[in-house]
Amino acid sequence: MISYKKIFDKAAQEGLEALELYVSENSNFSFSLFRGELDSYSISDSASVEARGISDGKIGYATSEKFDSTTPEYLVSHIKQNAALTSSDDPGLIFRGSEKYRRKNVFSKKLHEAGPDEKIRLMKDFYSAVTKKSEKIQEVEISYEESEEAVTLTNSYGLKLSSKVNYAVVFAQAVATDETGETKSGMVFRILSDLADFDAEETASKLVDDTIRQFGSGPCDSGKYKCVFAGNAFASLLAPFLRNLSSDEVQKNSSLLAGKLGEKVTSSRLTVFEKPLEKNMSFRYFDDEGVATSNKTLIRNGVLQTYLYNLTTAAKENRESTGNGYKAGGSAIGVGLRNVFVKPGSLSEEGLFEKAGSGVYITSVSGLHAGMNAQSGNFSLIAQGFMIRDGKLAEPLSLITAAGNLFDMFNQITAVGNNVEVRMNGFYTPSVLVKKISISGK
């Protein structure tokens, strides 16, 4: 890889006021099993440099996956061209550095040193455990995806930060058929930093149980029901709700939480944290602008505690960034979150069912792209789950739609479960009980 110094030297020669390089290096290993046999196998490496520079007071961007003698000229010339074309009045900002950074080592040597044969053998054992659980299981597909990600952020002010993390994700899908010929499918995933953390028997039981218990599902009567949202479904709704904490959205008057700082915006049962310094796969001690991150309370007992800022949005209010500047699909910096935790309650999920007495249990929702109105908070989403009768799960539900308003729903949370699990969006969420939700069925 070309020396960073050559790029900085070229930027200085061409009159850039400041330059920042964001270099990411990725190694990926993946394979899949179908019917217990190796179906695919892949090893890949990639690297890229995303450069931001200030030219005539404007910020410009350039990206390259090529690292050779032409890279400095390519990056600097494209930064200058991009800056000249920008129509934004926002000032160009390159960060000089925070006073203190809380570094931690989250790279798993155990995962890195485990060989491919060991990982394949573990997944084959998992496959065997699934197929032994029920004769109704017809097909099982398993994929293992492991990533190592190294990030270096350095700039012309002498700031140099680096972070390295690795993790593996196991996905498994099962297809089952009952005696009537009805077919159902289920899915499970696990995120690992150590192969020893993977419990093949427990994961197989969950996959098979979640698949088979869907047999005989159908719609319920349309109406308003008490609702227990499983953690996965709740995370799907929490993510768009928290987007309203973005200072960018607040400043554009497109946040429904604008002007609500210090006010009650959800049920007092809800407390939400952002913990980027939690030691897990989403750990980052600096954001994508080089600002030190910090653990913070977003909502405490229903009261909004803070908005989230990057350097640009913070400058507009003459305040400091909260360390929430992250790239959003490209080099431009937006406002984002890492490691969202919902404070657990005292009740188990079964305790939530008992507290509800009767209602619905929603295990998953889909269609957020079309069914969620970010401006109003209104949603209408395809859902599946179970009826709750006499405080226990009853018949399975499918072909239903759950509808309501995010802000009304979050104010109607009456209990929070203690069953916190990590979701694929990096949210650690338990199940919650909501007083009322509209269900469209038959």
Phi and psi in degrees as a GROMACS rama.xvg file:
@    title "Ramachandran Plot"
@    xaxis  label "Phi"
@    yaxis  label "Psi"
@TYPE xy
-65.532  149.065  ILE-2
-67.8018  138.387  SER-3
-61.3898  -32.9194  TYR-4
-57.9966  -37.2231  LYS-5
-63.9439  -35.0516  LYS-6
-71.3933  -43.0334  ILE-7
-65.2152  -38.4251  PHE-8
-62.0558  -42.597  ASP-9
-65.3043  -40.3245  LYS-10
-61.3582  -40.9273  ALA-11
-66.4923  -40.8551  ALA-12
-61.8453  -34.7044  GLN-13
-91.107  4.87043  GLU-14
84.1483  15.768  GLY-15
-67.307  138.503  LEU-16
-75.1155  -29.9533  GLU-17
-163.322  154.521  ALA-18
-140.463  141.908  LEU-19
-129.636  137.116  GLU-20
-117.174  132.065  LEU-21
-120.061  102.668  TYR-22
-105.257  125.545  VAL-23
-120.76  134.586  SER-24
-124.443  128.656  GLU-25
-128.75  135.685  ASN-26
-121.538  131.38  SER-27
-129.349  137.644  ASN-28
-131.239  127.54  PHE-29
-147.14  153.718  SER-30
-155.212  163.527  PHE-31
-136.948  152.711  SER-32
-117.262  137.155  LEU-33
-129.763  124.332  PHE-34
55.2786  34.4198  ARG-35
83.3248  -2.41992  GLY-36
-112.337  150.981  GLU-37
-61.7578  122.182  LEU-38
-107.12  -31.3179  ASP-39
-153.313  158.01  SER-40
-155.129  128.263  TYR-41
-147.83  138.844  SER-42
-129.565  130.067  ILE-43
-146.271  153.159  SER-44
-132.291  144.322  ASP-45
-148.935  157.956  SER-46
-150.508  148.342  ALA-47
-150.835  156.669  SER-48
-125.31  126.421  VAL-49
-109.418  120.032  GLU-50
-111.55  139.194  ALA-51
-125.669  132.406  ARG-52
-140.309  157.137  GLY-53
-105.612  121.582  ILE-54
-128.222  118.211  SER-55
53.7114  39.4476  ASP-56
81.7068  -3.82176  GLY-57
-108.83  147.52  LYS-58
-87.3875  135.676  ILE-59
-128.041  156.879  GLY-60
-127.433  152.092  TYR-61
-157.073  146.853  ALA-62
-133.853  142.283  THR-63
-145.916  140.985  SER-64
-106.115  8.73411  GLU-65
-109.739  130.894  LYS-66
-125.456  92.2381  PHE-67
-150.881  -165.684  ASP-68
-66.6267  -18.1196  SER-69
-87.936  -10.806  THR-70
-61.827  -46.0845  THR-71
-56.6514  -48.2209  PRO-72
-61.8212  -43.1886  GLU-73
-60.2667  -50.2943  TYR-74
-64.3541  -48.0071  LEU-75
-65.5376  -43.5762  VAL-76
-64.1671  -39.7163  SER-77
-71.9702  -32.4114  HIS-78
-61.5305  -45.8487  ILE-79
-64.7184  -40.6897  LYS-80
-64.8411  -43.8285  GLN-81
-65.4671  -42.506  ASN-82
-63.253  -38.1533  ALA-83
-66.4808  -27.1593  ALA-84
-92.1738  -11.3158  LEU-85
-68.7504  142.876  THR-86
-106.059  0.0610561  SER-87
-73.3848  141.484  SER-88
-92.3278  -0.12338  ASP-89
-65.2147  139.542  ASP-90
-68.7512  147.468  PRO-91
-76.385  124.549  GLY-92
-128.111  123.585  LEU-93
-118.228  127.223  ILE-94
-81.8814  136.451  PHE-95
-81.894  -22.4447  ARG-96
130.995  149.321  GLY-97
-86.2538  161.024  SER-98
-66.7225  -35.2057  GLU-99
-144.566  139.836  LYS-100
-122.788  139.752  TYR-101
-103.382  82.8919  ARG-102
-76.2108  144.89  ARG-103
-143.512  151.394  LYS-104
-93.1124  111.56  ASN-105
-114.139  9.35981  VAL-106
-80.1384  128.191  PHE-107
-92.1448  108.254  SER-108
-65.5074  -36.1517  LYS-109
-60.9495  -44.383  LYS-110
-67.3772  -41.5489  LEU-111
-64.155  -38.718  HIS-112
-84.6928  -16.0419  GLU-113
-66.7558  133.218  ALA-114
-80.8277  160.93  GLY-115
-56.077  -38.5961  PRO-116
-61.7276  -39.5674  ASP-117
-64.3823  -39.4268  GLU-118
-70.4997  -39.8113  LYS-119
-66.8777  -41.7876  ILE-120
-61.5854  -40.2098  ARG-121
-63.7283  -40.6707  LEU-122
-70.96  -32.5891  MET-123
-68.4206  -37.0876  LYS-124
-63.902  -38.8659  ASP-125
-62.6802  -44.2928  PHE-126
-58.1201  -46.5878  TYR-127
-61.1213  -39.2781  SER-128
-64.2909  -38.1063  ALA-129
-66.2762  -48.5758  VAL-130
-67.7511  -23.5713  THR-131
-81.1709  -12.6107  LYS-132
-75.3577  -30.4188  LYS-133
-160.27  142.539  SER-134
-72.9418  -14.3761  GLU-135
-76.0404  -18.8552  LYS-136
-70.8105  119.992  ILE-137
-101.999  -39.0821  GLN-138
-137.904  143.673  GLU-139
-136.237  127.479  VAL-140
-121.685  129.386  GLU-141
-126.916  134.569  ILE-142
-127.439  142.378  SER-143
-121.383  122.722  TYR-144
-128.403  120.109  GLU-145
-119.372  134.286  GLU-146
-128.583  141.234  SER-147
-120.663  123.846  GLU-148
-124.809  122.887  GLU-149
-117.901  129.963  ALA-150
-123.282  133.854  VAL-151
-126.281  128.177  THR-152
-118.633  123.427  LEU-153
-141.526  149.525  THR-154
-142.73  176.012  ASN-155
-75.0877  -3.80391  SER-156
-90.3849  2.54576  TYR-157
94.807  0.910481  GLY-158
-74.189  133.123  LEU-159
-144.179  117.299  LYS-160
-127.469  147.441  LEU-161
-145.237  151.722  SER-162
-147.54  142.392  SER-163
-139.363  132.181  LYS-164
-142.784  151.61  VAL-165
-140.798  151.213  ASN-166
-164.358  163.78  TYR-167
-128.534  146.697  ALA-168
-122.456  127.272  VAL-169
-105.042  122.27  VAL-170
-111.618  139.371  PHE-171
-141.391  137.211  ALA-172
-127.057  134.579  GLN-173
-121.111  145.904  ALA-174
-119.905  129.359  VAL-175
-126.24  149.967  ALA-176
-131.21  133.891  THR-177
-96.7186  -174.668  ASP-178
-67.2329  -18.5732  GLU-179
-88.0991  -7.63481  THR-180
93.7153  -0.968129  GLY-181
-68.0063  139.466  GLU-182
-118.587  135.102  THR-183
-133.449  154.937  LYS-184
-129.392  151.41  SER-185
-138.25  161.306  GLY-186
-139.996  148.04  MET-187
-143.009  151.558  VAL-188
-139.257  155.784  PHE-189
-139.019  140.728  ARG-190
-108.276  127.411  ILE-191
-125.048  144.336  LEU-192
-117.262  -0.906978  SER-193
-155.873  129.15  ASP-194
-58.3966  -28.456  LEU-195
-65.9169  -17.3534  ALA-196
-77.5977  -12.8462  ASP-197
-87.3299  116.558  PHE-198
-98.7914  98.5075  ASP-199
-61.1532  -42.0511  ALA-200
-66.3684  -46.142  GLU-201
-63.9024  -43.9312  GLU-202
-67.0838  -38.6044  THR-203
-64.1457  -42.1464  ALA-204
-61.5832  -42.6586  SER-205
-64.8483  -44.1044  LYS-206
-61.1722  -48.4389  LEU-207
-66.6578  -45.4067  VAL-208
-61.3201  -44.8629  ASP-209
-66.1682  -27.0893  ASP-210
-79.6318  -50.808  THR-211
-70.2865  -33.0579  ILE-212
-72.5755  -2.56091  ARG-213
-81.6047  -13.6493  GLN-214
-60.607  139.317  PHE-215
81.788  12.7664  GLY-216
-74.9465  157.809  SER-217
-172.996  -178.878  GLY-218
-78.5507  152.932  PRO-219
-97.7655  176.356  CYS-220
-65.01  142.139  ASP-221
-67.0831  145.32  SER-222
163.985  -172.404  GLY-223
-103.278  131.654  LYS-224
-132.947  149.56  TYR-225
-62.5132  145.906  LYS-226
-139.604  130.507  CYS-227
-100.683  116.942  VAL-228
-91.2172  123.522  PHE-229
-61.8777  156.832  ALA-230
-53.637  -39.4507  GLY-231
-63.7387  -44.7267  ASN-232
-67.7759  -39.0851  ALA-233
-64.3191  -39.3276  PHE-234
-61.5109  -35.7805  ALA-235
-64.4045  -28.7157  SER-236
-91.8711  -30.3673  LEU-237
-67.4786  -36.8783  LEU-238
-58.6401  -51.5503  ALA-239
-67.557  -28.5639  PRO-240
-64.0087  -43.9329  PHE-241
-72.3071  -17.4915  LEU-242
-61.3292  -21.3903  ARG-243
-72.8505  -8.56996  ASN-244
-84.813  -7.14418  LEU-245
-66.2476  125.118  SER-246
-63.0425  -27.744  SER-247
-62.6173  -44.8892  ASP-248
-67.2059  -38.7527  GLU-249
-62.1259  -44.9806  VAL-250
-69.2949  -25.0088  GLN-251
-86.8096  -0.36046  LYS-252
59.3184  31.2465  ASN-253
-109.986  5.75258  SER-254
-97.9634  132.41  SER-255
-77.6988  -2.12162  LEU-256
-107.759  10.9027  LEU-257
-61.5856  134.219  ALA-258
76.1602  10.0194  GLY-259
-104.479  6.7666  LYS-260
-59.4643  129.817  LEU-261
82.7861  1.77943  GLY-262
-107.716  161.791  GLU-263
-77.2978  120.257  LYS-264
-120.017  -12.309  VAL-265
-139.981  178.049  THR-266
-56.1285  145.992  SER-267
-66.0684  -10.9084  SER-268
-73.6609  -14.5679  ARG-269
-103.151  126.009  LEU-270
-129.312  129.903  THR-271
-127.774  133.8  VAL-272
-118.489  153.996  PHE-273
-110.395  126.979  GLU-274
-129.262  71.3538  LYS-275
-64.2051  -17.826  PRO-276
-93.2924  3.84228  LEU-277
-66.1301  137.303  GLU-278
-81.8011  87.7586  LYS-279
-153.603  -168.362  ASN-280
-67.1061  -19.7774  MET-281
-96.6699  7.09009  SER-282
-58.8172  132.229  PHE-283
-148.16  125.861  ARG-284
-92.2309  -2.08351  TYR-285
-144.231  149.669  PHE-286
-88.0543  -172.717  ASP-287
-77.9343  3.65405  ASP-288
-110.076  0.489701  GLU-289
88.8485  7.8919  GLY-290
-81.9768  136.463  VAL-291
-62.2035  134.464  ALA-292
-86.4293  166.502  THR-293
-151.684  149.757  SER-294
-73.4888  139.152  ASN-295
-149.15  154.648  LYS-296
-90.4564  124.725  THR-297
-89.6164  -46.6323  LEU-298
-134.831  126.222  ILE-299
-117.827  117.645  ARG-300
48.2202  41.7106  ASN-301
88.556  -8.36975  GLY-302
-98.2068  128.994  VAL-303
-69.6799  123.469  LEU-304
-97.9247  -32.5001  GLN-305
-160.669  154.602  THR-306
-96.0922  168.639  TYR-307
-112.487  133.435  LEU-308
-126.846  145.095  TYR-309
-104.754  -175.309  ASN-310
-62.1394  -40.9583  LEU-311
-68.5244  -48.2583  THR-312
-69.0362  -31.766  THR-313
-66.5692  -40.5541  ALA-314
-61.6878  -32.5495  ALA-315
-65.7199  -23.1649  LYS-316
-113.279  11.8856  GLU-317
55.1587  47.6867  ASN-318
-136.977  178.272  ARG-319
-91.0899  151.709  GLU-320
-63.7715  146.622  SER-321
-89.443  6.94771  THR-322
78.1072  32.9195  GLY-323
-119.022  30.4367  ASN-324
-89.7658  111.148  GLY-325
-133.142  148.722  TYR-326
-69.385  138.218  LYS-327
-121.647  76.8091  ALA-328
69.552  62.9653  GLY-329
136.944  -169.524  GLY-330
-84.3017  -23.4382  SER-331
-63.4788  141.553  ALA-332
-93.9959  125.188  ILE-333
-109.258  -157.783  GLY-334
-117.166  126.367  VAL-335
-142.654  178.09  GLY-336
-128.032  152.534  LEU-337
-136.766  138.067  ARG-338
59.2287  70.9047  ASN-339
-89.5966  127.143  VAL-340
-120.236  132.134  PHE-341
-99.2115  128.831  VAL-342
-63.0332  123.928  LYS-343
-71.3029  154.858  PRO-344
-95.1428  -159.822  GLY-345
-101.22  -15.8639  SER-346
-90.6818  141.214  LEU-347
-71.521  170.602  SER-348
-61.4581  -39.5168  GLU-349
-62.2639  -35.1582  GLU-350
-64.5612  -34.51  GLY-351
-65.9615  -40.1187  LEU-352
-61.553  -43.3238  PHE-353
-63.8331  -40.8431  GLU-354
-65.6873  -37.6784  LYS-355
-67.1379  -39.9583  ALA-356
79.1301  -63.5488  GLY-357
-142.183  153.044  SER-358
152.201  -147.65  GLY-359
-129.751  151.006  VAL-360
-116.081  112.869  TYR-361
-96.7985  116.685  ILE-362
-91.6061  -26.2562  THR-363
-156.866  151.308  SER-364
-129.628  152.719  VAL-365
-144.754  166.763  SER-366
86.6829  25.6433  GLY-367
-64.2833  -30.8884  LEU-368
-61.0971  -43.0416  HIS-369
-96.6572  -26.0675  ALA-370
-98.7664  4.52956  GLY-371
-119.753  118.452  MET-372
-93.7951  107.439  ASN-373
-66.8695  -26.524  ALA-374
-77.403  -36.4136  GLN-375
-104.1  -22.742  SER-376
86.1487  -1.65366  GLY-377
-72.5872  140.783  ASN-378
-139.765  151.47  PHE-379
-145.78  106.12  SER-380
-126.653  140.611  LEU-381
-65.0713  135.299  ILE-382
-139.974  161.919  ALA-383
-145.702  159.524  GLN-384
170.282  -134.546  GLY-385
-148.436  154.973  PHE-386
-76.2443  150.372  MET-387
-111.229  122.154  ILE-388
-132.204  132.996  ARG-389
52.6906  36.0472  ASP-390
77.3135  11.7769  GLY-391
-135.471  158.652  LYS-392
-66.8944  139.24  LEU-393
-121.602  -135.74  ALA-394
-68.2598  147.5  GLU-395
-72.4354  152.799  PRO-396
-120.18  140.695  LEU-397
-149.281  173.084  SER-398
56.8651  41.2176  LEU-399
-123.631  161.477  ILE-400
-126.804  130.233  THR-401
-100.927  128.168  ALA-402
-133.966  152.909  ALA-403
169.394  -159.267  GLY-404
-125.067  130.939  ASN-405
-53.0661  -44.3628  LEU-406
-73.4549  -36.9257  PHE-407
-64.5059  -44.06  ASP-408
-62.5308  -44.0347  MET-409
-68.5447  -23.1123  PHE-410
-83.701  -9.50424  ASN-411
-105.942  14.8326  GLN-412
-71.6797  120.691  ILE-413
-104.994  -14.8242  THR-414
-160.307  149.047  ALA-415
-121.843  134.83  VAL-416
-79.109  173.732  GLY-417
-107.524  11.0175  ASN-418
-96.8792  61.4112  ASN-419
-73.8928  130.845  VAL-420
-137.851  154.859  GLU-421
-78.8441  140.517  VAL-422
-108.841  166.053  ARG-423
-65.6782  -19.9998  MET-424
-87.7543  10.2206  ASN-425
79.7246  16.456  GLY-426
-98.1855  136.308  PHE-427
-106.014  98.8765  TYR-428
-128.555  142.122  THR-429
-95.6584  179.624  PRO-430
-76.3839  152.851  SER-431
-135.036  151.992  VAL-432
-104.163  127.276  LEU-433
-114.15  139.179  VAL-434
-61.4033  -37.9766  LYS-435
-159.578  134.662  LYS-436
-142.805  146.797  ILE-437
-87.3056  129.551  SER-438
-119.916  126.538  ILE-439
-101.687  123.178  SER-440
-135.318  -111.686  GLY-441
